[in-house]
Amino acid sequence: MKRIILAAAAAILPALCANAATIVMEDFESYADDAALAGVWSLGDGSLDNVLANPGQSLYHPGTGASFSGGNTNSISFAEVAPGPGEKLIFSADIYDNGASANKRTTAGLRKAAGANIIELGMYNSPAHYAYRSILFGPGDPSWVAFSNIVDDDGMPIDNEPIAGWHRFSAVISETNIDFSLDLNADGVINATASVAIAPVDPGFDIIRLGGPSDLSSGGGGVNIDNVSLVRTPEPNAIGLALVLGSCGVLRRRKAA
């Protein structure tokens, strides 16, 4: 089944990605040092890591810092974007879990800087462990929710507990839904999904933040984050949404390899 999924992705993703509008596509490979990183991902306590990455370089955020209890998040701003009719925003990031603690609070967040519309992907300790968050979209916002019914790459159920490795978290945002997915080991096999119905008054986003959500501290330590992407794409019709999450970045890395 894994080979079938990946083969299907290879066949259809080039056309889909060609029609996607890239808002952010960040693999952290272009930065010579932390000063160069800070020139793009501003105000953060994160730093470049050229040892642990997926592959090359990644951003390491310690989960603590001098300015806030959780440390300043690293952020990047862009012109406000929102999914139009028949469109989707696909937000994705690879996050490394060292498997040592379920007390991590470290995420990749897509937001509107004015305070409305927050989507977070990553690790949270209440509920633990791999989780997603969506708030300020209207009635019924769930805030933090742990991924449930997680299965391993062979389809066997597993607990929502720390698993060492790079994991891809994704959110597909339409005018009416946010579809979340978790890809353990970032290998193209989706291990858990969830969907949240939304009715946003203002559907826009204009900033990505990496680190502690709302600058919260992470008692379980920091994380590495790589391959952060935000693209706007036409409705992918019958293509499984979980198949395409984060894949434009994967294709780009393979072509550059």
Disulfide bonds with the S-S distance in Angstrom:
Cys17-Cys248 2.24
